[in-house]
Amino acid sequence: MKRFIVLCLVATTMLPASAIAAKRVMSLTQAQAAAQKGDADASAAVGVTTDHDTCLNGCANRGYDKGHCNTACRPGLCHLDEETPYCVAK
């Protein structure tokens, strides 16, 4: 059992931080409030608010499957940790 725990700890330290870190996703309302409090990522995401259909089309044009695009383009959500942070209007 001790060997398993040590192996897990070693494997975890070898993963890149991006594989461990959770993506920041919040509602459009939360992002707007965070932007007003000075959160630069939230401000950037709110500044790139798009509608649902445009988001779906852009996602598909980037080669993602329909399931991924439906999740990424849910109305009212903001994705702060993307290469280009964005929000999808309600």
Backbone hydrogen bonds, N-H to C=O, Kabsch-Sander energy under -0.5 kcal/mol:
donor,donor_aa,acceptor,acceptor_aa,energy
5,I,1,M,-2.0
6,V,2,K,-2.4
7,L,3,R,-2.6
8,C,4,F,-2.5
9,L,5,I,-2.4
10,V,6,V,-2.4
11,A,7,L,-2.6
12,T,8,C,-2.3
13,T,9,L,-1.8
14,M,10,V,-1.0
15,L,11,A,-0.7
15,L,12,T,-0.8
19,A,16,P,-1.3
20,I,16,P,-0.8
20,I,17,A,-0.8
21,A,17,A,-2.9
25,V,23,K,-0.8
26,M,78,C,-1.9
28,L,76,G,-2.5
31,A,27,S,-2.7
32,Q,28,L,-2.4
33,A,29,T,-2.1
34,A,30,Q,-2.7
35,A,31,A,-2.6
36,Q,32,Q,-1.9
37,K,33,A,-1.1
38,G,35,A,-1.5
39,D,34,A,-2.6
40,A,38,G,-0.8
43,S,39,D,-2.3
44,A,40,A,-2.4
45,A,41,D,-2.3
46,V,42,A,-2.7
47,G,43,S,-1.9
48,V,44,A,-0.6
48,V,45,A,-1.2
49,T,46,V,-0.8
50,T,87,C,-2.7
55,C,51,D,-2.2
56,L,52,H,-2.5
57,N,53,D,-2.5
58,G,54,T,-2.5
59,C,55,C,-2.5
60,A,56,L,-2.5
61,N,57,N,-2.5
62,R,58,G,-1.0
62,R,59,C,-0.6
63,G,60,A,-1.8
64,Y,59,C,-1.6
69,C,65,D,-2.3
70,N,66,K,-2.6
71,T,67,G,-1.7
72,A,68,H,-2.8
73,C,69,C,-1.8
74,R,71,T,-1.1
76,G,88,V,-2.5
77,L,74,R,-1.5
78,C,26,M,-3.2
79,H,86,Y,-3.3
80,L,24,R,-2.5
80,L,78,C,-0.7
81,D,24,R,-0.8
86,Y,79,H,-1.6
87,C,45,A,-0.6
87,C,48,V,-1.5
88,V,77,L,-2.4
89,A,50,T,-3.2
89,A,87,C,-0.5
